[in-house]
Amino acid sequence: MTTIMIVDDDADSREIMRTLLEVKGLKVVEAKAASEVLELARKSMPDLIVMDIMMETKNAGFEMAHQLYRDPELRKIPVILLSNLPRLTDYEIDPEVEERYLPVERFLTKPVNPELLYQELERLLEIRLPQ
């Protein structure tokens, strides 16, 4: 079974993401903070990580993405970063720019568009989700 790790300090956001993933038959493991990710990732070896950017600090997600990338075992796990920034400010995340120096596969804006999330999961994991 495909396992997705959700990392978000907001319980409501985790619950929404969990529902979106479980309805498609995916197994979900959750972390409430970036500081929990490395241990949980080693234990559960998820197929993909969906992680908020701003948690314990405003750039906790960025920092954890770099830590995952530096770990020889965990660097192969694709990471999708989530952010409210584009919705709350005029800051736009430009994947063409950010992905050159951040070891992540995709940036998505919160709240997540379910269809876009499903498309990205299918693309990154090379799977077909049930309709």
N, C-alpha and C positions, 0 to 999 in steps of 0.2 A: 504494500500500500504506500502511496506517495505521502510523505510527511512534510508539512510546512510549519516552520517556526514563526510565530507572531511575536514581535517585540514592541511593546508600547506601554508607557506608564499610565495611560488612561484606560480604566476598566471598560468603559462603554465602547471605546474604539476597538479594544481586543474582542469584546463580545460580538460586535458587528462583523469584524473580520472573520472570527471563528465561524459564525453562522454562514457567511458567504462561502467559506471553504468547505465546511462539513456538508452543506447541501449538495456539493459536487462530489461527495464521497472521499474527500481528502482527510487524512489524519492531521490533527493540529496539536502542537505543543506550544506553550506560552511562556514568555518571560516578561516580567513587569519592569525590568530595568536593563540597560545595556550591560551593567556589571554582572548579570546572570548569564549572558549569552555564551561565553566560551565554555563554561562547564556544561551547560545544557546542550550545546551543540555537540560537544564530544560524547555526551551520554546518548543523545537521540539520533545523531547524524542525520539531520533533516535534508531533504532534497532541495529545499529553497528556504531563504529567510526573508520575511517581510518585516521591515524595521522602521520605526519612527525616527526622525532626525533629532528632535528636541525632547529629551527626557530628563535625566539627572542634571545635565547641562545643556546649553543651547546647541551644542554640536556633538552630543553623545553618540548619535547614530553614525556620524562621519568617522569619529574616532574608533568605534567598534568595527566599522567596515574595514578600516586599515588594519586593526588587530587580527581580524579574520583572514585578511589577505596575507599577512605575514606568517600565519600558521600553515605549515606544509600540508597538514591533514584537512584543515577547514577551508583553505583558499579555493577549493574546487566548488564550494557551495555557492550557487548564485544568490545575489542579494538585490532586493528591491527596496529602495528607501522611500519613505512617505513623508510628506511635509504639508503643513498648513500655510507656509510662507506665501506661495503664489496667490492663495485665496485671501489672506489677511493683509498683505502688503503689495506693493507694486513690483516686488522681486520675482523674477521669473527664473526658474531653473532651466538652464539650457543644457540638455544632455550631451550635445556635441562638444561643449566646453568642459562641463563637470566630469564627464566620463573619461576624459583624458588623464585626470589626476586623481579620480576617485575609483576605487576598485568595486564598482557596482554595475549591475546590468541595466537598471532602469530606475527612474524617478517617477513617482506618481503623486498627484495632489490629493490631499484629504479634503472632504470625504472622497473615498475611492469610488470611481465609476466601476460597478461590478463587471460589466462586459469588457472593459479595458483590462481589468485585473485578470479575468479569465483568458483573454487573448494572450497576455504576457506569460501567464503560467503555461499555457499550451506551447507557446514559442520557446520559452526557456527550458522547459522540461521535456519537450518533444512528446507530449501526451495529448490525448483527446479527452476533454471533459464531457460528461453526459449533459445533454440539453435539458 
